[in-house]
Amino acid sequence: MKTIEITTAQKVSIQYELAPLGSRISAFMIDMLVLIGLMIILNLIGGLVIDGEAYMYFVILVILPTLLFYTLASEILLNGQTLGKRAVGLRIIKLNGEPAEAFDYVLRWAFRFIDIWGSAGSVASLMISSSGHSQRMGDLLSGSTVVRTKASRQFRLEDILSLAKKEDYEPKYPEVLSLSEQDMLFVKRVLDRHKKYKNEAHKQVILDLSEHLAQQLEVPLLKNRLDFLRQLLLDYIVLTR
């Protein structure tokens, strides 16, 4: 599994799993099916309501732009996703941590005619498989890549937390049961990131998260915010095991 670490403008490091070639091909095939469906619908509509020479204008002004610009319009409107990418769980991101702009999507789209259509996908497949950041030509020139937005495997909290289980332990915050497992997974990730990257941005996240949870649970906040979050995790494990 290839990953990439992006540092945002706020100096927060985020790790993504790079989209494997198979997932990108699956997203591409779904988009092709969507396009075929759109072409069928547009042709049916055009055939029913437009006659004679006017149908040619319908093809030029509606059908061809849809065929050509579906991918570009989707990525711009859906923030780096097409319907195929969304279905598979993929998204385009910039390697420098900045949000992708319209020009980046245009550059990627333009080079589809070379590394995808012009070579039947062979150039794109070779570059994605061999490059360090899984980039095709359009990705390289726009400084972007495609990553997973969904976890490739779901882990339960019990699988990733190595906390001692004491039979006589009494939880300090039984209110933590009102939180979901996903909430606690997020808390664990925040603690892990803070441990790995000791900067002001992560310290502020710890402060904000602890205050938010204390207010949500209506419990007193410990002076040591890290201890507070660790206590919530331990209580949740003991109460839900």
Disulfide bonds with the S-S distance in Angstrom:
none
